[in-house]
Amino acid sequence: MTTTPTAAPRPPQLAPPGLEGVAVAETEIGDVRGEEGFFHYRGYNAAELASLLSFEQVWHLLIEGELPDPQQLARFREHTSELRSVPEGIAPLLSQIAAGSEFVPLNALRTAVSLAADRLGLRPVLDIGPEEVREQALRMTALAPVLLMGLYRAHQGKPTVEPDPDLGYAAAYLQMLTGQRPLPAHARALEQYLILTMDHGFNASTFTARVITSTGADMGSALVGAIGALSGPLHGGAPSRALQTLDEIGSADRAYDYLRQKVEAGDRLMGFGHRVYKTDDPRSTLLRQVALEMGGEQAQFAQHVEQTALRVLNELKPGRRLYTNVEFYAGVVMNTAGIPREMFTPTFASSRTVGWTAAICEQAAHNRLIRPSAVYVGPTPPVPLPDGYTYG
Amino acid sequence: MTTTPTAAPRPPQLAPPGLEGVAVAETEIGDVRGEEGFFHYRGYNAAELASLLSFEQVWHLLIEGELPDPQQLARFREHTSELRSVPEGIAPLLSQIAAGSEFVPLNALRTAVSLAADRLGLRPVLDIGPEEVREQALRMTALAPVLLMGLYRAHQGKPTVEPDPDLGYAAAYLQMLTGQRPLPAHARALEQYLILTMDHGFNASTFTARVITSTGADMGSALVGAIGALSGPLHGGAPSRALQTLDEIGSADRAYDYLRQKVEAGDRLMGFGHRVYKTDDPRSTLLRQVALEMGGEQAQFAQHVEQTALRVLNELKPGRRLYTNVEFYAGVVMNTAGIPREMFTPTFASSRTVGWTAAICEQAAHNRLIRPSAVYVGPTPPVPLPDGYTYG
């Protein structure tokens, strides 16, 4: 029974920790250039897309590979609106999924997406063609906010609101949340946030979706994995924390002392600094403008806090290149648009579903199993069983 | 609004396709030495462990890092038996999760695990200590087959069978499936299969669990991602396919012609050849012995087909080093033990949960975000918007 290995094969080289800087794929979806404060979708400046175009136009760009012409766009709007219908048998289950003693929307969304993918009969991407994978991508992206709002309203004890087919993705998102047609300015502000967060290079959740897809699994499996990865505190994307800082500061005259004490205590300022951007985050630049255009005291106050924070960081951490990141104004924009804080991260998950599904389509079309290895560093095998150790 | 990037930073080097041979972590859990036909758990020959010890002894080894002494083992058996209890509110939902028109057990398990993790209130691993992560590892591994059998029996229209607290993991697995105490020989045969498949180096589902854990997410998120990855056709672990070959051959005298025609037609023989093993797969060696010891015509027939297949492969593909893999006898063992074919892969998922949770514990204890990059190969940014292209 016992095998006695002789010479071990040469162990693989250990990659840089966390695979940082290791490129595991070629992609045509987009990229982030942190030093330049620039990110793009299929070559187009993403901040410019968010500034000028609609959710559907950019969604089409990411999944279909090109901006739609007016006819394509009309068909795309109609088609994706139809794809919001909830699969049979799911609706009554949403309230039960949301019925836990503590409601964690991302967990509930993870369960609902898993269930919906099963009911839709999504087959392994390995067994279907690229057209069907793209169609599933649209289906799951259109469906995600409907599931999410169904869960949220069930948790609130409120009836489900059917999406209004006349509304685009962003406006319908708010309408399904509140039951009312949103103000156009609110829908547009949210739409800009959603476009800005559809994709952002090769983040951890997108990578997760690719790894799962690489086994040939179905799109539902890849999406539940991605939602799970997004829920991790290290993933980034928690705009509620920056908003909480604003609450704690309370009034403009308290900002400087509060922020200085925080930095002196060694605490991180939420909404500042980014792993990749070493200059202005292009998302924060646009979101600042969007927040200020929406009006309201909170945006003005946020701008005061931002300027104060940058002054404090410059005084106490000169040369550290800490700039405002996407989280700082994202919370202000979503809050002003009427989204409750516990739904901030799920809103991010909804828009990022566009990026995840684009990555799944690309991975499925050029697939190869992603299967790295590890270096074993434990006791040298074969370790003998302890003397007299028997079945028990 | 428009940013015009100038010189792009040096793109990262593209890693070998699929990260093959790239080591992304150090591990003390185990390793595979394909050239030697050897794999181990924490240094111990895994085939020897399966041959001599119980599921609980090896489970303890993988999670706690050492083989239990008799007192530790008694406590571990009692504790993990208690951890089989289904969280409140889940049981009535299992039948609804299983109620789709097509029952895909792994999909249903993915949904049920997501729901159970939520109900158990599993917090992000980043926010809890290693003791709590290990406790969750035991909880989810103990619970997985209870959920699975609840789903399966609900789909069959049968009532749930509570696990018998006097039975160990393997015997209770069969008892929850059939409602009857299994023959000791069947429980022991299944136990050996389960031990052999708890872990196997850095496979794609284990890597998925690590990537999700690296964001600091909760164990439920990592497990649903791993189940999703396991469901992919490229992951491996579909013993039903080898059994189907036996069915198609039907009788011993037809084996040679059938197999020769199959290989000549360029088809792959299910149950032969492995990505890593270039000699006897140590799992197939033990499972052959287990199958023959269980008795029955199928094992004898399978051995005849195996010998014939190896002869055919040697005649038609000399020097290709195609050996019997784990799948060939796994199906015979599970079938003889009374497991229906559609539950073969979910049975593999159940035992592999030990390896997944061991990997999650290790990743959480030495965490760093796993976030590789990609090389952008699309049109050079910034691509200008088409002339006159406006919001629509």
Contacts between the chains, C-beta under 8 A, distances in Angstrom:
chain1	res1	chain2	res2	distance
A	1	B	45	7.7
A	1	B	47	6.5
A	1	B	48	5.4
A	1	B	51	5.3
A	1	B	286	7.8
A	2	B	45	5.8
A	2	B	48	5.6
A	3	B	36	6.8
A	3	B	37	6.5
A	3	B	38	4.6
A	3	B	45	6.0
A	3	B	47	7.2
A	3	B	282	6.4
A	5	B	33	5.7
A	5	B	36	4.5
A	5	B	38	5.0
A	6	B	36	7.4
A	8	B	33	6.6
A	9	B	33	6.8
A	9	B	35	5.8
A	11	B	23	7.1
A	12	B	21	4.9
A	12	B	22	6.5
A	12	B	23	4.1
A	13	B	21	8.0
A	13	B	22	7.4
A	13	B	23	6.3
A	14	B	23	4.7
A	14	B	24	8.0
A	14	B	26	7.0
A	15	B	15	7.4
A	15	B	19	8.0
A	15	B	22	5.0
A	15	B	23	6.1
A	15	B	24	5.4
A	17	B	368	5.3
A	18	B	214	7.2
A	18	B	368	4.6
A	18	B	369	5.3
A	18	B	370	5.2
A	18	B	371	5.8
A	18	B	372	8.0
A	19	B	15	8.0
A	19	B	22	8.0
A	19	B	24	5.8
A	19	B	370	5.7
A	19	B	371	6.7
A	19	B	372	3.7
A	20	B	371	6.7
A	20	B	372	7.5
A	20	B	373	7.9
A	21	B	12	4.9
A	21	B	372	8.0
A	21	B	373	6.3
A	22	B	12	6.5
A	22	B	13	7.4
A	22	B	15	5.0
A	22	B	22	7.2
A	22	B	372	4.7
A	22	B	373	6.8
A	23	B	11	7.1
A	23	B	12	4.1
A	23	B	13	6.3
A	23	B	14	4.7
A	23	B	15	6.1
A	23	B	372	6.8
A	23	B	373	5.1
A	23	B	374	5.6
A	23	B	375	4.6
A	24	B	14	8.0
A	24	B	15	5.4
A	24	B	19	5.8
A	24	B	372	4.5
A	24	B	373	7.5
A	24	B	374	6.7
A	25	B	374	4.6
A	25	B	375	7.4
A	26	B	14	7.0
A	26	B	374	6.6
A	26	B	375	5.1
A	26	B	376	7.9
A	26	B	377	4.6
A	27	B	374	4.4
A	27	B	375	7.2
A	27	B	376	5.9
A	27	B	377	6.8
A	27	B	378	7.6
A	28	B	376	7.3
A	28	B	377	5.9
A	28	B	378	3.6
A	29	B	378	7.6
A	30	B	376	7.0
A	30	B	378	7.8
A	31	B	374	7.6
A	31	B	376	3.8
A	31	B	381	7.4
A	33	B	5	5.7
A	33	B	8	6.6
A	33	B	9	6.8
A	35	B	9	5.8
A	36	B	3	6.8
A	36	B	5	4.5
A	36	B	6	7.6
A	37	B	3	6.5
A	38	B	3	4.6
A	38	B	5	5.0
A	38	B	381	7.6
A	38	B	382	7.7
A	40	B	381	4.4
A	40	B	382	6.6
A	40	B	383	7.8
A	42	B	378	5.6
A	42	B	379	7.0
A	42	B	383	7.3
A	43	B	378	5.5
A	43	B	379	4.1
A	43	B	380	6.7
A	43	B	381	4.4
A	43	B	382	6.9
A	43	B	383	3.6
A	44	B	381	7.2
A	44	B	382	6.9
A	44	B	383	5.1
A	44	B	385	6.9
A	45	B	1	7.8
A	45	B	2	5.9
A	45	B	3	6.0
A	45	B	381	7.0
A	45	B	382	4.7
A	47	B	1	6.5
A	47	B	3	7.2
A	48	B	1	5.5
A	48	B	2	5.6
A	48	B	382	7.7
A	48	B	385	7.2
A	51	B	1	5.3
A	52	B	385	7.0
A	52	B	390	7.2
A	52	B	391	6.2
A	53	B	389	8.0
A	53	B	391	5.8
A	53	B	392	7.8
A	54	B	391	5.7
A	54	B	392	6.3
A	57	B	391	7.6
A	57	B	392	6.4
A	67	B	385	7.6
A	67	B	386	6.8
A	67	B	389	6.6
A	70	B	392	6.4
A	73	B	392	5.4
A	89	B	96	7.9
A	89	B	99	6.8
A	89	B	100	7.4
A	93	B	93	7.4
A	93	B	96	5.8
A	93	B	97	8.0
A	96	B	89	7.9
A	96	B	93	5.8
A	96	B	96	7.6
A	97	B	93	8.0
A	97	B	115	6.6
A	99	B	89	6.8
A	100	B	89	7.4
A	100	B	118	5.8
A	100	B	119	5.3
A	101	B	121	8.0
A	102	B	121	6.2
A	104	B	118	6.3
A	107	B	114	7.1
A	107	B	117	7.2
A	107	B	118	4.0
A	107	B	218	8.0
A	107	B	220	7.2
A	108	B	118	6.8
A	110	B	114	4.9
A	110	B	118	7.8
A	110	B	220	7.9
A	110	B	221	6.8
A	110	B	224	6.5
A	111	B	111	5.9
A	111	B	114	4.2
A	111	B	115	4.8
A	111	B	118	6.5
A	114	B	107	7.2
A	114	B	110	5.0
A	114	B	111	4.2
A	114	B	114	5.4
A	114	B	224	6.6
A	115	B	97	6.6
A	115	B	111	4.8
A	117	B	107	7.2
A	118	B	100	5.7
A	118	B	104	6.2
A	118	B	107	4.0
A	118	B	108	6.8
A	118	B	110	7.8
A	118	B	111	6.5
A	119	B	100	5.3
A	121	B	101	8.0
A	121	B	102	6.2
A	124	B	231	7.3
A	124	B	232	6.3
A	124	B	233	5.4
A	126	B	232	7.0
A	126	B	233	5.0
A	126	B	234	6.7
A	127	B	233	7.2
A	201	B	373	7.0
A	201	B	374	7.2
A	202	B	371	7.2
A	202	B	372	6.3
A	202	B	373	5.0
A	202	B	374	4.5
A	203	B	371	6.8
A	204	B	211	6.7
A	204	B	214	6.9
A	204	B	215	5.1
A	204	B	369	6.1
A	204	B	370	6.7
A	204	B	371	5.0
A	205	B	215	7.5
A	207	B	211	6.3
A	207	B	370	7.4
A	207	B	371	6.7
A	207	B	372	6.3
A	208	B	208	6.7
A	208	B	211	5.2
A	208	B	212	5.8
A	208	B	225	6.1
A	211	B	204	6.7
A	211	B	207	6.4
A	211	B	208	5.2
A	211	B	211	6.0
A	211	B	229	6.7
A	212	B	208	5.8
A	212	B	225	6.2
A	212	B	228	4.9
A	212	B	229	4.7
A	212	B	232	7.1
A	213	B	232	7.8
A	214	B	18	7.2
A	214	B	204	6.9
A	214	B	232	7.5
A	214	B	234	7.2
A	215	B	204	5.0
A	215	B	205	7.5
A	215	B	229	4.9
A	215	B	230	7.6
A	215	B	231	7.5
A	215	B	232	2.5
A	215	B	233	7.3
A	215	B	234	4.9
A	215	B	235	4.4
A	216	B	232	4.1
A	216	B	233	4.3
A	216	B	234	4.5
A	216	B	235	7.7
A	217	B	228	5.4
A	217	B	229	6.2
A	217	B	231	4.8
A	217	B	232	3.6
A	217	B	233	7.9
A	217	B	235	7.7
A	218	B	107	7.9
A	218	B	228	7.8
A	218	B	231	6.9
A	220	B	107	7.2
A	220	B	110	7.9
A	220	B	228	7.4
A	221	B	110	6.9
A	221	B	225	7.8
A	221	B	227	7.4
A	221	B	228	2.7
A	221	B	229	7.0
A	221	B	231	5.6
A	221	B	232	7.3
A	222	B	228	6.6
A	224	B	110	6.5
A	224	B	114	6.6
A	224	B	224	4.8
A	224	B	225	6.7
A	224	B	228	5.9
A	225	B	208	6.2
A	225	B	212	6.2
A	225	B	221	7.8
A	225	B	224	6.8
A	225	B	225	3.2
A	225	B	228	5.3
A	225	B	229	7.3
A	227	B	221	7.4
A	228	B	212	4.9
A	228	B	217	5.4
A	228	B	218	7.9
A	228	B	220	7.4
A	228	B	221	2.7
A	228	B	222	6.6
A	228	B	224	5.9
A	228	B	225	5.3
A	229	B	211	6.7
A	229	B	212	4.7
A	229	B	215	4.9
A	229	B	217	6.2
A	229	B	221	6.9
A	229	B	225	7.2
A	230	B	215	7.5
A	231	B	124	7.3
A	231	B	215	7.5
A	231	B	217	4.9
A	231	B	218	7.0
A	231	B	221	5.6
A	232	B	124	6.3
A	232	B	126	7.0
A	232	B	212	7.1
A	232	B	213	7.9
A	232	B	214	7.5
A	232	B	215	2.5
A	232	B	216	4.1
A	232	B	217	3.6
A	232	B	221	7.3
A	233	B	124	5.4
A	233	B	126	5.0
A	233	B	127	7.2
A	233	B	215	7.3
A	233	B	216	4.3
A	233	B	217	7.9
A	234	B	126	6.7
A	234	B	214	7.2
A	234	B	215	4.9
A	234	B	216	4.5
A	234	B	367	8.0
A	234	B	369	4.9
A	235	B	215	4.4
A	235	B	216	7.7
A	235	B	217	7.7
A	235	B	369	8.0
A	282	B	3	6.5
A	286	B	1	7.8
A	367	B	234	8.0
A	368	B	17	5.3
A	368	B	18	4.6
A	369	B	18	5.3
A	369	B	204	6.1
A	369	B	234	4.9
A	369	B	235	8.0
A	370	B	18	5.2
A	370	B	19	5.7
A	370	B	204	6.7
A	370	B	207	7.4
A	371	B	18	5.8
A	371	B	19	6.7
A	371	B	20	6.7
A	371	B	202	7.2
A	371	B	203	6.8
A	371	B	204	5.0
A	371	B	207	6.7
A	372	B	19	3.7
A	372	B	20	7.5
A	372	B	21	8.0
A	372	B	22	4.7
A	372	B	23	6.7
A	372	B	24	4.4
A	372	B	202	6.3
A	372	B	207	6.3
A	373	B	20	7.9
A	373	B	21	6.3
A	373	B	22	6.8
A	373	B	23	5.1
A	373	B	24	7.5
A	373	B	201	7.0
A	373	B	202	4.9
A	374	B	23	5.6
A	374	B	24	6.7
A	374	B	25	4.6
A	374	B	26	6.7
A	374	B	27	4.4
A	374	B	31	7.6
A	374	B	201	7.2
A	374	B	202	4.4
A	375	B	23	4.7
A	375	B	25	7.4
A	375	B	26	5.1
A	375	B	27	7.2
A	376	B	26	7.8
A	376	B	27	5.9
A	376	B	28	7.3
A	376	B	30	7.0
A	376	B	31	3.8
A	377	B	26	4.6
A	377	B	27	6.8
A	377	B	28	5.9
A	378	B	27	7.5
A	378	B	28	3.6
A	378	B	29	7.5
A	378	B	30	7.8
A	378	B	42	5.6
A	378	B	43	5.5
A	379	B	42	7.0
A	379	B	43	4.1
A	380	B	43	6.6
A	381	B	31	7.4
A	381	B	38	7.5
A	381	B	40	4.4
A	381	B	43	4.4
A	381	B	44	7.2
A	381	B	45	7.0
A	382	B	38	7.7
A	382	B	40	6.6
A	382	B	43	6.9
A	382	B	44	6.9
A	382	B	45	4.8
A	382	B	48	7.7
A	383	B	40	7.8
A	383	B	42	7.3
A	383	B	43	3.6
A	383	B	44	5.2
A	385	B	44	6.9
A	385	B	48	7.2
A	385	B	52	7.0
A	385	B	67	7.6
A	386	B	67	6.8
A	389	B	53	7.9
A	389	B	67	6.6
A	390	B	52	7.3
A	391	B	52	6.2
A	391	B	53	5.8
A	391	B	54	5.7
A	391	B	57	7.6
A	392	B	53	7.8
A	392	B	54	6.3
A	392	B	57	6.4
A	392	B	70	6.3
A	392	B	73	5.3
